[in-house]
Amino acid sequence: MRLLRDKKTLLLIAFLAVAFSSANLKAQTVLLNPPEVYIGTSHGVTGSMMLFRPNVRQSYLLGYNGGVAVRYITENHFGLQVELNYSQRGWNEEGDTYSRRLNYLELPFLTHVYAGNKNRFIFNLGPKIGYLLSESILNDDGSNPEADQRVLPAHFKFDYGITAGLGYNLKTRSAGVFQWELRVYYGLSDVFPNTKSDFFSTSNHLNASINLGYFFQLTGKK
């Protein structure tokens, strides 16, 4: 129960931070007419693990992530970004004794903040929901065949949490916008059953990714 309260507190703080930053930006920014609209794609590498309680010792499992995005900027330094991504998550137990991959379809809704004019430092923050498409065991040495995380399939297919990213946009006159971004994600939902009779009280995602992207500007000042 305490961990559940902690997760709800984290979610509340994240949304309050977005609302507070939005209010401050609106008080000091100018509306863009027409707004800047971008479409783009981003691809990269994710390092993921699970936050199990009781703890399971792990190292990061590397996987692919990528997708498409629409960015809508209505005010100077402030906008919104919606994405549709495919992400390979999972975990790798210490000593490479066991690893499992979980493949998700993701939908982030992000507040987009930037500093700069042509070339920009960017910050993205917001909620992300996901749906488990498939899972597979990559490695199992059979050393702990009774462990719940090795025996049980993923129980909850829907996932949600908070994601944040820092990056840089390099804008060219004719070739579009090139971007790199470092992003982290903290899951607020569990993968395995979490009742009092179950082994794990929590089993949520934690991952970090680094991506390269390209955006094409549809409208707005170039």
C-alpha positions as CSV (number, residue, x, y, z in Angstrom):
1,M,0.0,0.0,0.0
2,R,2.8,2.4,0.8
3,L,4.4,1.8,-2.6
4,L,1.1,2.4,-4.3
5,R,0.8,5.7,-2.5
6,D,4.4,6.5,-3.6
7,K,3.5,5.8,-7.2
8,K,0.4,8.0,-7.0
9,T,2.4,10.8,-5.4
10,L,5.0,10.5,-8.2
11,L,2.2,10.7,-10.8
12,L,0.6,13.7,-9.1
13,I,4.0,15.6,-8.9
14,A,4.7,15.0,-12.6
15,F,1.3,16.3,-13.7
16,L,1.6,19.3,-11.3
17,A,5.0,20.1,-12.7
18,V,3.6,20.0,-16.3
19,A,0.7,22.2,-15.3
20,F,2.9,24.7,-13.4
21,S,5.5,25.0,-16.2
22,S,2.7,25.4,-18.8
23,A,1.1,28.2,-16.8
24,N,4.4,30.0,-16.4
25,L,5.3,29.6,-20.1
26,K,1.8,30.9,-21.2
27,A,2.3,34.0,-19.0
28,Q,5.5,35.0,-20.8
29,T,5.3,33.6,-24.4
30,V,3.7,34.8,-27.6
31,L,1.2,32.9,-29.8
32,L,2.6,31.6,-33.1
33,N,0.6,32.4,-36.2
34,P,0.6,30.0,-37.9
35,P,1.6,27.3,-35.4
36,E,4.6,25.1,-36.0
37,V,3.6,21.6,-37.0
38,Y,6.1,18.8,-37.5
39,I,5.9,15.1,-38.3
40,G,8.8,12.8,-37.7
41,T,10.3,9.5,-36.8
42,S,12.8,8.4,-34.1
43,H,14.7,5.2,-33.5
44,G,17.2,4.0,-30.9
45,V,18.3,1.7,-28.2
46,T,16.6,1.0,-24.9
47,G,18.1,-0.4,-21.7
48,S,15.4,-1.9,-19.6
49,M,14.9,-3.7,-16.3
50,M,12.1,-4.5,-13.8
51,L,11.6,-3.1,-10.3
52,F,10.6,-6.3,-8.5
53,R,9.7,-6.4,-4.8
54,P,11.1,-8.8,-3.4
55,N,14.1,-7.7,-5.3
56,V,15.6,-9.7,-8.3
57,R,19.2,-8.8,-9.1
58,Q,19.5,-7.7,-12.7
59,S,21.4,-5.9,-15.4
60,Y,19.9,-3.9,-18.2
61,L,18.5,-5.7,-21.2
62,L,19.1,-3.9,-24.5
63,G,16.5,-3.7,-27.1
64,Y,15.1,-1.6,-30.0
65,N,12.6,1.3,-29.9
66,G,11.2,3.4,-32.6
67,G,8.1,5.1,-34.0
68,V,6.5,8.2,-35.4
69,A,5.6,11.5,-33.8
70,V,3.5,14.7,-34.4
71,R,4.7,17.9,-32.7
72,Y,2.4,20.9,-32.5
73,I,3.8,24.2,-31.2
74,T,1.3,27.0,-30.7
75,E,3.5,29.3,-28.5
76,N,7.1,30.4,-28.3
77,H,9.0,27.7,-26.4
78,F,6.0,25.5,-25.7
79,G,4.0,22.8,-27.5
80,L,2.6,19.3,-27.4
81,Q,3.9,16.0,-28.9
82,V,2.1,12.7,-29.5
83,E,3.9,9.6,-30.5
84,L,3.2,6.0,-31.6
85,N,6.1,3.7,-30.8
86,Y,7.2,0.1,-30.7
87,S,9.5,-0.8,-27.8
88,Q,11.4,-3.9,-26.7
89,R,11.6,-4.0,-22.9
90,G,12.3,-6.7,-20.4
91,W,15.0,-7.7,-18.0
92,N,18.2,-9.7,-17.7
93,E,19.0,-11.4,-14.4
94,E,22.4,-11.1,-12.9
95,G,25.0,-13.5,-14.4
96,D,23.0,-13.8,-17.6
97,T,21.1,-16.7,-16.1
98,Y,17.7,-15.6,-17.4
99,S,16.3,-12.9,-19.7
100,R,12.9,-12.2,-21.1
101,R,11.7,-9.7,-23.7
102,L,8.4,-7.9,-23.6
103,N,7.3,-6.1,-26.8
104,Y,5.0,-3.1,-26.4
105,L,3.0,-0.7,-28.5
106,E,3.3,2.7,-26.8
107,L,1.4,6.0,-26.9
108,P,3.1,8.9,-25.1
109,F,1.3,12.3,-24.6
110,L,4.1,14.9,-24.0
111,T,4.5,18.5,-23.0
112,H,7.2,19.8,-25.3
113,V,9.4,22.7,-24.1
114,Y,12.4,24.1,-25.9
115,A,15.0,26.8,-25.6
116,G,16.6,28.4,-28.7
117,N,15.4,29.7,-32.0
118,K,16.7,27.7,-35.0
119,N,18.7,25.1,-33.1
120,R,16.9,24.1,-29.9
121,F,17.5,22.3,-26.6
122,I,14.3,20.3,-25.9
123,F,12.6,18.8,-22.9
124,N,9.6,16.4,-23.1
125,L,7.5,15.3,-20.1
126,G,4.2,13.4,-19.8
127,P,2.3,10.2,-19.4
128,K,2.7,7.1,-21.6
129,I,0.4,4.2,-22.0
130,G,1.4,0.9,-23.5
131,Y,0.0,-2.5,-24.6
132,L,1.9,-5.7,-24.5
133,L,2.0,-7.3,-27.9
134,S,4.1,-10.4,-27.2
135,E,6.8,-11.8,-24.9
136,S,9.6,-14.3,-25.3
137,I,12.3,-15.9,-23.2
138,L,15.7,-15.1,-24.6
139,N,17.8,-17.1,-22.2
140,D,17.2,-19.6,-19.3
141,D,19.9,-21.7,-17.9
142,G,17.5,-23.7,-15.7
143,S,19.2,-22.7,-12.5
144,N,16.0,-21.4,-10.8
145,P,13.1,-23.2,-12.4
146,E,10.6,-22.4,-9.6
147,A,11.1,-18.6,-9.6
148,D,7.8,-16.8,-10.2
149,Q,9.3,-14.3,-12.6
150,R,10.6,-17.2,-14.8
151,V,7.4,-19.3,-14.6
152,L,4.6,-16.8,-14.8
153,P,3.5,-15.1,-18.1
154,A,2.9,-11.4,-18.0
155,H,-0.5,-10.9,-16.4
156,F,-1.3,-7.2,-17.0
157,K,-1.1,-6.3,-20.7
158,F,-1.8,-2.6,-20.3
159,D,1.0,-0.4,-18.9
160,Y,1.2,3.2,-17.9
161,G,3.7,5.5,-16.4
162,I,5.7,8.8,-16.7
163,T,8.4,9.5,-19.3
164,A,10.8,12.4,-19.6
165,G,13.4,13.3,-22.1
166,L,16.2,15.8,-22.8
167,G,17.6,16.4,-26.3
168,Y,18.8,18.7,-29.0
169,N,17.3,19.7,-32.4
170,L,19.5,20.8,-35.3
171,K,17.4,22.6,-37.8
172,T,18.5,22.9,-41.4
173,R,17.1,25.1,-44.2
174,S,16.2,22.4,-46.6
175,A,16.9,19.0,-45.0
176,G,14.5,19.2,-42.0
177,V,15.2,18.8,-38.3
178,F,17.7,16.3,-36.9
179,Q,17.3,15.3,-33.3
180,W,18.9,13.3,-30.5
181,E,17.2,12.6,-27.2
182,L,17.9,10.8,-24.0
183,R,14.7,9.6,-22.4
184,V,13.7,7.7,-19.2
185,Y,10.5,5.9,-18.3
186,Y,9.1,4.9,-14.9
187,G,6.2,2.5,-15.0
188,L,3.3,3.0,-12.5
189,S,1.6,-0.3,-13.3
190,D,2.7,-3.9,-12.6
191,V,3.4,-6.8,-15.0
192,F,2.7,-9.7,-12.7
193,P,-0.2,-10.3,-10.2
194,N,0.1,-8.2,-7.0
195,T,-2.4,-9.3,-4.5
196,K,-1.5,-10.3,-0.9
197,S,-1.3,-14.0,-1.9
198,D,1.1,-13.3,-4.8
199,F,4.9,-13.5,-4.6
200,F,5.6,-10.0,-6.0
201,S,4.0,-6.9,-4.5
202,T,5.4,-4.8,-7.4
203,S,6.8,-5.5,-10.8
204,N,7.0,-2.3,-12.8
205,H,9.1,-1.2,-15.7
206,L,12.2,1.1,-15.6
207,N,14.1,1.9,-18.7
208,A,16.3,4.5,-20.4
209,S,16.8,5.1,-24.2
210,I,18.8,7.1,-26.5
211,N,17.4,8.0,-29.9
212,L,18.1,9.7,-33.2
213,G,15.2,11.3,-35.0
214,Y,14.2,13.3,-38.0
215,F,11.4,15.8,-38.3
216,F,9.8,17.5,-41.3
217,Q,8.2,20.9,-40.7
218,L,4.7,21.2,-42.3
219,T,3.7,24.7,-41.2
220,G,5.1,27.7,-39.3
221,K,8.1,30.0,-39.6
222,K,11.1,28.2,-40.9
